[in-house]
């Protein structure tokens, strides 16, 4: 007897099938077992799933429509690479050396095309101006002059030849990057142009990686004296309670944080806190990471990975009258100048029962290990750079970042520089 499927059964059966797959191949000597797939929401990477290697290959099954940027991260070796999805199968082959990605070969049509276009765009921005200057010294009827003219014409080509129906995301990304973010002075756009773009764009705006740089461009176009007016105009048009409005609000709060525009950050963070509508996950994550590090909040606990100079298992296990928590990196020039000043006063701090905890956003183990050999305080690192878990948890956007905690791990100060730390403890 034939089996008859009801509509719900058909829907359930269909939902078990992947909308598209992402397949990654690596050489047999690539040691990583785990790979994590991320999607994108604005500038925020969103974890989709983790897969384990099967014969040096990883396959992710994505269950729904997605057009935009994606990322795969190998936590074991801190390797990362980006690619795009146009809701079609993605196939990537990695060339590695010493467990580091040396080259990426895109085997699917969309990523191969996107890779070639971006390579061409880089040449256009970096090489074309130089070629135009060189051309002034050569006549068009010479062999070199003809070759120069041919190359200039080739690099000057646009993305108009991309088939929008066949490659909708590539067309969207390249067209709008060229319009809103290129260095071409002839393509200057107004604030109203940018507002219309943000307001009228489809969901690919959030997945394209264009949103944050376009917002920075928008703020710059309004001038330093008109920031609030510009932001209010944009949010009024978008309706801040909508998902798009909340994503833009979240991005703006982060931008003000990164550029140390504290007054604007406070204003729009307050707006976000007072929204009466349902809060999106994107804005909720911004609110949470900021709430984690407000003055008076209990600093979220952190489980050490490979701590040095302590037997404590977690940050809260360290007992002291006060703690100085530093987020730093061995490649950070400001850390290079500031941390020795803290080191010079370390014994004075220790005498006051003040403990220092350094959490590093390093990637290179040798560089990190060499640097901490000079630091007698508690040190730890996930060796994942800005992929470290505490970057989001503690809303860290720059190094060095300092927090002073009391004996109960409450935040009592957030100094901007090491001089402020020493002044707080009257050691300057």
C-alpha positions in Angstrom: 0.0 0.0 0.0 1.3 3.5 -0.9 2.1 5.7 2.1 0.1 8.9 2.1 1.8 12.0 3.6 -0.2 14.7 5.2 0.9 18.3 4.8 2.6 18.6 8.2 4.5 15.4 7.5 5.7 16.7 4.2 6.8 19.9 5.9 8.6 18.0 8.6 10.3 15.7 6.0 11.4 18.7 4.0 12.8 20.5 7.1 15.2 17.6 7.6 16.9 18.3 4.3 19.6 20.9 4.2 18.9 24.0 2.1 22.6 24.0 1.1 25.8 22.5 2.4 29.3 23.9 3.2 32.1 21.4 2.5 35.7 22.1 3.5 38.6 19.9 2.5 42.0 20.1 4.2 45.3 18.2 3.8 45.7 15.0 5.8 48.4 16.7 8.0 46.1 19.5 9.1 45.7 18.7 12.8 42.4 20.5 13.7 39.5 18.3 14.4 36.8 21.0 15.2 35.5 23.7 12.9 32.9 26.3 13.8 30.6 27.9 11.2 29.4 31.4 11.7 26.8 33.6 9.9 26.7 37.4 10.2 24.3 39.9 11.6 25.6 43.4 11.1 29.2 43.2 12.3 28.4 40.4 14.8 29.5 36.8 14.0 26.8 34.3 15.0 27.7 30.7 15.8 25.6 28.3 13.7 27.2 24.9 14.6 30.4 23.0 15.2 31.5 20.0 13.2 34.2 17.4 13.6 36.6 16.3 10.9 35.9 13.2 8.9 38.9 12.2 6.8 40.2 15.8 6.9 36.8 17.1 5.7 34.0 19.1 7.4 30.4 19.3 6.1 27.9 21.8 7.5 24.2 21.4 6.5 22.5 24.8 6.6 18.7 24.3 6.9 17.3 27.6 5.5 17.8 30.4 3.0 20.9 32.4 3.7 22.6 34.9 1.4 25.6 36.7 2.8 29.0 36.4 4.5 30.0 33.3 6.4 33.1 32.4 8.4 34.7 29.1 9.5 36.9 29.2 12.5 39.3 26.4 13.6 39.8 26.9 17.3 42.6 24.5 17.7 45.0 26.5 15.5 43.1 29.8 15.4 42.7 29.7 11.6 39.8 31.6 10.1 38.6 32.2 6.6 35.6 33.9 5.1 33.3 33.1 2.2 29.9 33.8 0.9 26.6 31.9 0.5 24.1 32.5 -2.2 21.9 29.7 -0.9 23.8 27.2 -3.0 26.3 24.6 -2.0 29.8 25.9 -1.0 32.9 23.9 -1.6 36.4 25.0 -0.3 39.8 23.4 -0.4 42.5 24.5 2.0 46.2 24.6 1.3 48.0 24.5 4.7 51.5 24.6 6.0 52.6 24.0 9.6 48.9 23.8 10.5 48.3 27.3 9.1 46.1 28.2 6.1 48.4 29.2 3.3 45.8 29.4 0.5 42.1 29.0 -0.1 40.8 27.4 -3.3 37.1 28.1 -3.9 35.6 25.3 -5.8 32.0 26.7 -6.2 31.2 29.3 -8.8 29.9 32.0 -6.5 33.0 32.1 -4.2 35.4 31.8 -7.1 33.7 34.8 -8.8 33.6 36.8 -5.5 37.3 36.1 -4.8 38.3 37.2 -8.3 36.2 40.4 -8.0 37.7 41.3 -4.7 41.2 40.7 -6.0 40.4 43.0 -8.9 38.9 45.7 -6.5 42.1 45.7 -4.4 44.2 46.2 -7.5 41.8 48.9 -8.7 42.1 50.8 -5.4 45.9 50.3 -4.9 47.3 50.0 -8.4 45.0 52.1 -10.7 46.0 55.5 -9.2 49.7 54.7 -9.7 49.2 53.5 -13.3 47.3 56.7 -14.1 50.3 58.7 -12.9 52.8 56.6 -14.8 50.8 56.9 -18.0 51.4 60.6 -18.1 55.1 59.9 -18.9 54.4 57.5 -21.8 52.7 58.2 -25.2 49.8 56.0 -26.2 51.5 54.9 -29.4 54.4 53.2 -27.6 54.2 49.5 -26.8 54.4 50.3 -23.0 51.9 53.1 -23.4 49.5 50.8 -25.1 50.0 48.1 -22.4 49.4 50.7 -19.7 46.2 51.9 -21.4 44.9 48.3 -21.7 45.6 47.6 -18.0 44.0 50.8 -16.9 40.9 50.1 -18.9 40.7 46.6 -17.5 41.0 47.7 -13.9 38.5 50.6 -14.4 35.8 48.1 -15.2 32.8 47.9 -12.9 30.6 45.1 -11.5 27.9 45.8 -14.0 28.6 42.6 -15.9 27.5 40.5 -12.9 24.2 38.7 -13.5 22.0 39.9 -10.7 19.5 37.0 -11.1 22.3 34.4 -11.0 24.5 36.0 -8.3 22.2 38.3 -6.2 24.5 38.6 -3.3 27.6 39.3 -5.3 25.7 41.9 -7.3 24.3 43.5 -4.1 27.7 43.6 -2.3 29.8 44.9 -5.2 27.2 47.5 -6.3 26.7 49.0 -2.9 30.4 48.8 -1.9 31.3 50.7 -5.0 28.6 53.3 -4.4 29.0 53.9 -0.7 32.5 52.8 0.3 34.8 53.3 -2.7 37.5 56.0 -2.7 36.2 57.5 -5.9 35.6 61.2 -5.2 33.1 61.3 -8.1 30.8 58.9 -6.2 30.2 61.0 -3.1 26.8 60.3 -1.7 24.6 62.4 0.6 23.2 61.4 4.1 19.8 61.0 2.5 21.2 58.5 0.0 22.7 56.5 2.8 19.4 56.6 4.8 17.5 55.4 1.8 19.9 52.6 1.2 19.7 51.4 4.9 16.0 51.8 5.0 15.2 50.1 1.6 17.8 47.3 1.6 16.6 43.7 1.9 18.0 41.3 4.6 21.4 41.1 2.7 22.3 44.4 4.4 22.7 42.6 7.8 24.6 39.7 6.2 26.9 41.6 3.9 29.4 43.2 6.3 28.6 46.6 4.7 26.4 47.9 7.6 29.1 49.1 10.0 31.4 50.8 7.5 28.3 52.4 5.8 27.2 53.7 9.2 30.7 55.1 9.9 30.6 56.8 6.5 27.2 58.2 7.4 28.4 59.7 10.6 31.5 61.2 8.9 29.3 62.8 6.3 27.4 64.6 8.9 30.4 66.1 10.6 31.5 66.0 14.3 29.1 68.7 15.4 26.0 67.0 14.0 26.3 63.4 15.4 23.1 63.4 17.4 21.1 65.1 14.7 22.4 62.6 12.1 21.7 59.6 14.4 18.2 60.7 15.4 17.3 61.4 11.7 18.4 57.9 10.8 16.6 56.1 13.7 13.4 58.1 13.1 13.3 57.0 9.5 14.0 53.3 10.4 11.7 53.2 13.4 14.0 52.1 16.2 11.6 49.4 17.4 11.9 47.5 14.2 14.5 44.7 13.8 16.4 46.8 11.3 16.2 49.8 13.6 17.5 47.8 16.6 20.4 46.3 14.6 21.4 49.8 13.5 21.1 51.1 17.1 23.3 48.2 18.3 25.9 48.9 15.7 25.9 52.6 16.6 26.4 51.9 20.3 29.4 49.7 19.4 30.8 52.3 17.0 30.6 55.0 19.8 32.3 52.6 22.1 35.2 51.8 19.7 35.8 55.5 18.9 35.6 56.5 22.6 32.5 58.7 22.1 31.2 58.1 25.6 28.5 60.8 25.7 26.9 59.4 22.5 27.3 55.9 23.6 25.5 56.7 26.9 22.7 58.5 25.2 21.9 55.7 22.7 22.5 52.9 25.2 20.0 54.6 27.4 17.6 54.7 24.5 18.1 51.0 23.9 17.5 50.2 27.6 14.2 52.1 27.6 12.7 50.4 24.5 9.3 48.9 25.3 9.1 46.5 22.3 10.4 43.0 22.0 14.2 43.2 21.9 16.1 41.4 19.1 18.9 39.0 19.9 21.4 41.4 18.3 20.5 44.3 20.5 20.1 42.0 23.5 23.7 40.9 23.2 24.9 44.5 23.1 22.8 45.4 26.2 24.2 42.3 28.0 27.8 42.9 27.3 27.5 46.5 28.4 25.6 45.6 31.5 28.4 43.1 32.4 30.9 45.9 32.8 28.9 48.8 34.3 30.2 50.4 37.5 28.8 48.4 40.4 28.1 45.2 38.4 29.7 42.0 39.5 32.4 41.2 37.0 31.4 38.0 35.2 33.5 35.1 36.4 36.0 33.5 34.0 37.4 30.0 34.0 41.1 30.0 33.4 42.5 27.9 30.5 46.2 27.7 31.3 46.9 30.2 34.1 50.4 31.2 35.2 51.4 32.4 38.6 48.3 31.1 40.4 46.6 27.8 41.4 43.2 29.4 41.1 40.7 27.8 38.7 38.7 30.9 38.0 39.0 34.7 38.3 36.7 34.8 41.3 38.8 32.2 43.1 41.6 34.8 43.4 41.2 36.4 46.8 42.4 40.0 47.2 41.2 43.3 48.6 41.1 44.6 45.1 41.9 43.2 41.6 43.2 44.9 38.5 42.1 43.1 35.4 43.9 43.9 32.2 43.0 42.9 28.6 46.1 43.2 26.6 48.2 41.6 23.8 51.9 41.2 23.1 51.4 42.8 19.7 49.7 45.9 21.2 52.0 49.0 21.0 50.1 50.8 23.8 50.4 47.7 26.0 54.2 47.8 25.3 54.5 51.2 26.8 51.9 50.9 29.6 52.4 47.5 31.2 56.1 48.2 32.2 54.8 51.1 34.3 52.4 48.7 36.1 55.3 46.3 36.5 57.4 49.0 38.2 54.7 49.4 40.9 53.7 45.7 41.2 55.4 45.2 44.6 53.6 48.3 46.0 50.3 46.9 44.7 51.0 43.5 46.1 51.8 45.0 49.5 48.3 46.5 49.5 46.8 43.1 48.8 45.9 44.2 45.2 46.2 41.4 42.7 46.8 41.9 38.9 45.2 39.6 36.4 46.2 39.8 32.7 43.9 38.2 30.1 45.7 38.2 26.8 44.1 38.5 23.3 47.2 37.0 21.8 47.3 34.4 19.0 50.9 33.4 18.9 51.8 31.2 21.8 55.6 31.9 21.6 55.1 35.6 21.6 52.7 35.4 24.5 54.9 33.1 26.6 58.0 35.2 26.0 56.1 38.4 27.1 54.5 37.0 30.3 57.9 35.7 31.5 58.5 39.3 32.7 55.1 39.7 34.3 54.8 38.2 37.9 51.0 38.6 38.1 48.4 36.1 37.1 48.3 35.6 33.3 46.0 33.6 31.1 45.1 33.5 27.4 42.8 31.5 25.1 45.3 32.3 22.3 42.3 33.1 20.0 42.8 36.8 19.5 39.6 38.7 19.1 37.8 35.3 18.8 38.5 34.9 22.6 35.3 34.4 24.6 36.0 37.3 26.9 36.0 39.8 24.1 32.2 39.7 24.0 31.6 38.9 27.6 33.5 42.0 28.9 32.7 44.3 25.9 36.4 44.7 25.1 37.0 46.7 21.9 40.7 47.8 22.5 43.8 46.9 24.3 44.9 47.6 26.9 41.5 47.8 28.8 41.5 48.0 32.6 39.0 47.1 35.2 39.4 47.5 39.0 37.3 45.2 41.2 36.7 45.1 44.9 37.0 42.1 47.2 33.5 40.9 46.0 34.4 41.2 42.3 32.3 44.3 41.8 33.5 46.8 39.3 34.6 50.0 41.1 36.5 51.7 38.3 37.3 51.5 34.6 40.5 53.4 34.1 41.4 54.5 30.6 45.2 54.3 31.0 47.8 52.8 33.3 48.4 56.3 34.8 44.7 56.4 35.9 45.2 52.9 37.5 48.3 54.1 39.5 46.5 57.4 40.4 43.5 55.4 41.7 45.8 53.6 44.1 47.8 56.7 44.9 51.0 55.2 43.4 51.7 57.8 40.7 
